[in-house]
Amino acid sequence: MTQARFGLGAGRAWAYSAAMSENALTELEQSLAMTCAALMPDLGLTRVTVRVAGTRIGLSPAEVELICPNGPSDIAAILWRQGDAALAGDEIDAQLSAMKVRERIGFLLNRRIDAACGDERATHRLIGHLCLPQHLGLYRRLLWGSADLVWRKAGDKALDENHYSKRAIVSGILATGLMTRLTQGAEAQHEQIARNIEQVMAFEKFKAKLPLKPEDALLGAVSFLGKLRFGVAA
């Protein structure tokens, strides 16, 4: 830690961090993020929002910097992952146990989006922040993490190339479903997700009938290009 980064002397900053338990830090993160969410409909998600939220819950600027050194982007990640937490719990697992895989995916995606849109005005601001060019990398990582959680909750254990293609597909459905919810409402969201899943299942059935799978063709092309570039031994 440096004095410039946290506004504290190096020794004081280290002592402050060491004295704060992981649970206490997590609680402060959640409290700061929720206070930011309450301000976001009017202020957006900016460093000003984070600073005002910190003041409201009694944190100094140095403490706010310690909790979220990346400012609004850290708050965006915390708020996003609060939505992921809606997929946890024994009750959810019990509901999923009676469903087929495609039903589980639809159920989990809709629940995930419903959790994100408890306050749609705040969610508009959150997605607006994440869709800025400088934050798109963070948005992709958050979508991927949520898609991975959805597939794991649905019981997927694939470790081959399907592991990645499945998560890429669900990331896209989640992003599309979320935008549909914010622009057209919950009913349109549910219809959009059902339609997207149906399209994916239809493609998977079509792909299963092909003598050569698309991913096999891609891998074959990569291998061929490698041999052209590096020789037969590649």
Protein Blocks (a to p, Z undefined) as FASTA:
>chain_A
ZZklnopafklmmmmmmmpcfklmmmmmmmmmmmmmmmmmmnopafklmmmmmmmnopaf
klmmmmmmnlmmmmmmmmmmmmmmmmgcjklmmmmmmpcfklmmmmmmmmmmmmmmmpmm
lmmmmmmmmmpmklmmmmmmmmmmmmmmmmmmnopabfbfmlmmmmmmmmmmmmmmmmmm
mmnojklmmmmmmmmmmmmmmmmmmmmmpmbdfklmmmmmmmmmmmmmnojkZZ
